[in-house]
C-alpha cells in the first residue's frame, strides 16, 4: 500500500519584517535542507486558525523581527503495511534533514497504485469472460480443449 503523508513543520526565521517575507524565506530554507535527497517533498504554506474563534491567521507569527512559520510538507511513502508505518517513515525521512524543527503528522491518505488498478481491471475482465462461458454450457466435447 502507498500513502500520501502531510507533515506540519514549525520553521524559525530570523531578521524579517513581514509575514510574506518570513514565508518566502522559510520555504527557501526548507527546500535547501531537503534537496537534493528529498526533492520529491512538496512544500506548502501551512494553515493556522485562532483556537478560540476559528479565524484564519497568517502562516507566520512575527515577534521582535523573528518569525515562526507553519509549513506543510507532503510526500508519498511506498510499500507500507499500515498508515501508522507511513507516518513514521515520513517523519523520520523529513526529520533527519530538518534538525531541531518540530514536526507533526497532519494527514495520512492511502493512495491507490496505478499497477494495482490495472491488475484489478484485468481480473474483472477475466472473471466476466469465465462467467460468459459458464452460462454457455452447450460446448461440444471436441471443442473444450480450445476454450481452456
Buried (B, 14 or more C-beta within 10 A) or exposed (E): BBBBBBBBBBBBBEEBEEBEBBBBBBBEBBEEBBEEEBEEBEBEBBEBEEEEEEEEEBBBBBEEEEBBBBBBBBBBBEEBEEBEBBBBBBBEBBBEBBEEBEBEBBBBEEBEEEEEEEEEEEEEEEEEEEEEEEEEEEEEEEEEEEEE
